[in-house]
Amino acid sequence: MNTIFDEVYYEPNSLTYPLGQMLQNKYSSIPWIPIDSHNNIPQLRKAENKEFTTLKRHLIIGVRKTHKYVANHKVSDYLVPYTSSGCSAMCLYCYLVCNYNKCSYLRLFVNREQMLDKLIKTSNLSERSLTFEIGSNSDLILENTITDNLVWTIERFAKEGKGYLTFPTKFDMVEPLLKLDHQGRTIFRMSVNPPEIIRRIELGTSSLENRILAINSMCDAGYPIGLLLAPVILIPDWKQYYSDLIDQLADKLSLKVKETAFLEIIFMTYSFVQNAINTEAFPGAVTLYDKNIMTGRGRGKYCYRDLLRVDGEAFLREQLDKKLPGMKILYVV
């Protein structure tokens, strides 16, 4: 999958780093626009909601200044600010839009040595093995097609670190990872959804068929595997869609995946900000907010009503228990 950018906005000091210089050479044929800070680009912040798809074609390059780890108690011990944030895909429910609003475009951070040095040091100072989530703010499989950061990270962590890395993805470009000496210490997690949802809502991401092929390939290469049913979206006929999805997983996942992988189930949350952008930037797209089945969840955010959410969890657990009994469900949220 080729990512095509039309402009690069960059902090000038990012070009003093080897990765910054590599990116400058790689994208030398498109305009480069200097900025004071990757966190505040006035001309992009002032853009209207309807310009959202245009903003997604911009690439932002800077130096990450925030390195604070956040405790996590699901798959990882810590959420780690890492080499990118935002994404060039355009999922209509994108959680990053809640944090970055229109400015959820892809930002690359060139001080990768500083970030991985800290991560390796933290892992080795711990008395127990920790798991670090390095992909909570971006999609590292997509990013790797631009920077090779994931290849570099997995190999160096396997040699020098302790514990595990993990990241989720909606992309299938895993070929560069298959022959790495990862030592089983990078947990690969693939998000899956029914083809209808991928096609109409997860815009710009890999197909379900290709995601399944990537899962099988990564498992064959020795990576620990997780699957995210995420986000579960209760569109009309959702039970049929998710029943068919689980049938397809049961049919096409390898035996090794079905015997060793774990599951995470995450129901969609949505926000006023996302709804405003989608309404203006994607006229005619699927409407994700439904006041009849959703309720408030904090300021400007919505989730499914309790009874529907309970029914959805029971349905998915029943389907998974029947069709994929070897896969443990870690949590449902």
URLINZI-V688409 format. One line per field, one symbol per residue. phi: phi as a letter, one per 40 degrees, with the letter a starting at -180 (. if undefined). psi: psi as a letter, one per 20 degrees, with the letter a starting at -180 (. if undefined). A space follows every 50 residues. Layout:
phi = ???
psi = ???
This chain:
phi = .ccbbbabbbcdcccccdccccccccbccbcbbcbcaccabdccccccdc cdccccccbbbabcbcbccbcabbcbcbcbcbcaagaccbccbdcccccb fcccccbbbcccccccdccccccccccbcbbbcbbcbabcccdccbbgcc dccccccccbcbgbbaacabbbcbdcccbcccfgbbccbbcbaddccdcc bccgbccddcccdcdccccccgccbbbbcaccbccdgcccccccdcdccc cbccdccccbcbbbbbccbaadcccccccccbcgcdcccbccbbacagcg bbaccdccccccccccccccccbbccbcccabb
psi = ppppqhqppqphihiiqghghghgghkiirqpoqqhphinnghhhiqqhi jghghiiqpppappipkpqpqqkehrhqpppbirqaqirmpijphhhhhi chlkrppppilhggghgggggghhiqhrpqppojkijaohgghhigijhg gggggghhhhaqbqqqqrrjqjmigiihjqmikjjooppppqrqhhgggi hmpjrqrgghggggggghghjjpqpqponpqppmrpkhggghghghghgh hiqqhgghihqrqppoqpqrrhgghggghhhmpirpohpoihjqrqnroj qqrqqghhgggggggggggghhhmiiopogrp.
